[in-house]
Amino acid sequence: MKYLTIGIVLSITGVLLSLGFWELSKAYLVTGAIGLFFLAFSVLMSGSIVGTHRVRAGLEAPDSPDERQKRNRTSIGSVFIGLPNIITAFLLYFFLN
């Protein structure tokens, strides 16, 4: 729940910053960029993007259960931070354009 709150605060902050520097019509770019950043961070932390050379060479060592749990918690947390930003960006885009 705290990650969702952080995402909502970042979304509101992104809209207010875009109002301060640009106009409201650019607010979806700011909130969308914040959301995409956290979603990309989530994908990287989950380990789903692994280079083919590492898979072929067998360099992927199995993680300990604690390390895997920490990585999954970080990945899910960043999704919950990015989700309100993406939703806000979609709503702003459809209502303003």
N, C-alpha and C positions, 0 to 999 in steps of 0.2 A: 504494500500500500504506500510505503514511503517513496518508492521509485515512481509510482504513478503521480504522486504529489509533486515530486521534483520535475517530472515531465510537464505537468500542467503549469507549474511556475515558469519553466523555461519557455513554454509556448506563449504565455502572456508576456513575458519579458521580450521575446522575439517580436511580437506584434507591436509592443510599445517602442522598441528600438527602431523598428521600421517606420513607425509614425514620426519619430523624432528626426531621423536622417533622411527618409524618403517620404513617399506618400503611402496611403493605405493599399494602393494597388500592387505594391511590391512586398507586402507582408507575407504572402504565401511563399515567396522565394526564401525568406529568412527562416520561417518555421519549417519549411520543407527541407532546407539544408541541415538544420539541426536534427530533424528526424532521421534523415538519411545517414547522417554521421553516426548516430547511435545505433541504427540498424546495421550499418556496415561493421561497426565495432562488435556488435553481437555475433555477426557471422564469423568474424575473425576469431573471437574468443571461443566460439563453439568448436572450432577445429574442423569445420566442414570444408574449408578451402585449404587443401593440401596440394602441393605441387606434385606433378606426376613423377618427377625424378626422385622424390622422397618416398613415394609409395613403391615405386619399382625397386629402389635400393633397399627397402625394408628399414628405413631410418626412423620410422614412427614407433617409439617405445611406448608400451602401455603405461597409462597413468595410474597413480595410486588412487584409491577410492576417495580420499580427502581432497586430492588435487582435482579430480574429475568433478566432485561436488562443488568445489569453489568455482571452477570454470563454468559449470552449468548455472550456478547462482548469478554469476556476473553476466552471463549471456542473457538470461531471462530478465535480469534487472535492467539491462540496457535496452531490451525490447520494450519494457514498460515505460522507460523514459522517452523513447523515440515515438511510441504509438500516439500519444496526445498531440505531438508536433505534426505528425503526418496527417492525422484527422483534421487538425486545425488548418493545415495547408490546403487540403482538399476542399474543406468548407469555404475557406476564403477565396479559393480559385473559382469555385462554382458560383458563389454569390456575387463576386466582384467582376467577373468577366462574362 
